[in-house]
Amino acid sequence: PEAIKKSLKEQYGIRLNDDAVADFLEETKDVAEIRKQVLDYDLHTIGQAYLPKDMGAQTLLSGKYFLQVAKVRDVTIPLRKSKDDDDDENADEFSVASRPNAHRLLRLELTDGER
């Protein structure tokens, strides 16, 4: 199990908890196959925390990190209508569907399974 954990970390940046590794090893011992299977799981259930606890918005990470998208937000769309937009005519004005050619800027929240 430790050799598999080391291979997953070195090759793909994947860090799994011991229970998850044991479960995957019941199915296969192939690291590439385990990587494929990991893609279908929630890292909250199988991941091992490894991001720095004191990590801020400006923290620069180097190396391989296998993270999962936890939340996505288009920051070009206001969270709420402004006070001037009381009528229902413009209710859909800021939806993505109503702006097919608009540029978007996405804010991603990523997780290692714990942070």
Secondary structure as the mmCIF struct_conf table of DSSP 4:
data_model
#
loop_
_struct_conf.conf_type_id
_struct_conf.id
_struct_conf.beg_label_comp_id
_struct_conf.beg_label_asym_id
_struct_conf.beg_label_seq_id
_struct_conf.end_label_comp_id
_struct_conf.end_label_asym_id
_struct_conf.end_label_seq_id
HELX_RH_AL_P HELX_RH_AL_P1 GLU A 2 TYR A 12
STRN STRN1 LEU A 16 LEU A 16
HELX_RH_AL_P HELX_RH_AL_P2 ASP A 18 GLU A 27
HELX_RH_AL_P HELX_RH_AL_P3 VAL A 31 VAL A 38
TURN_TY1_P TURN_TY1_P1 LEU A 39 ASP A 40
BEND BEND1 TYR A 41 TYR A 41
HELX_RH_AL_P HELX_RH_AL_P4 LEU A 43 ILE A 46
STRN STRN2 GLY A 47 GLY A 47
BEND BEND2 LEU A 51 LEU A 51
TURN_TY1_P TURN_TY1_P2 LYS A 53 ASP A 54
TURN_TY1_P TURN_TY1_P3 ALA A 57 GLN A 58
BEND BEND3 GLY A 63 GLY A 63
STRN STRN3 GLN A 68 ASP A 74
TURN_TY1_P TURN_TY1_P4 VAL A 75 THR A 76
BEND BEND4 ILE A 77 ILE A 77
BEND BEND5 LEU A 79 ARG A 80
TURN_TY1_P TURN_TY1_P5 LYS A 83 ASP A 84
BEND BEND6 ASP A 87 ASP A 87
HELX_RH_3T_P HELX_RH_3T_P1 ASP A 88 ASN A 90
TURN_TY1_P TURN_TY1_P6 ALA A 91 PHE A 94
BEND BEND7 SER A 95 VAL A 96
TURN_TY1_P TURN_TY1_P7 ALA A 97 SER A 98
TURN_TY1_P TURN_TY1_P8 PRO A 100 ASN A 101
STRN STRN4 LEU A 106 THR A 111
BEND BEND8 ASP A 112 GLY A 113
#
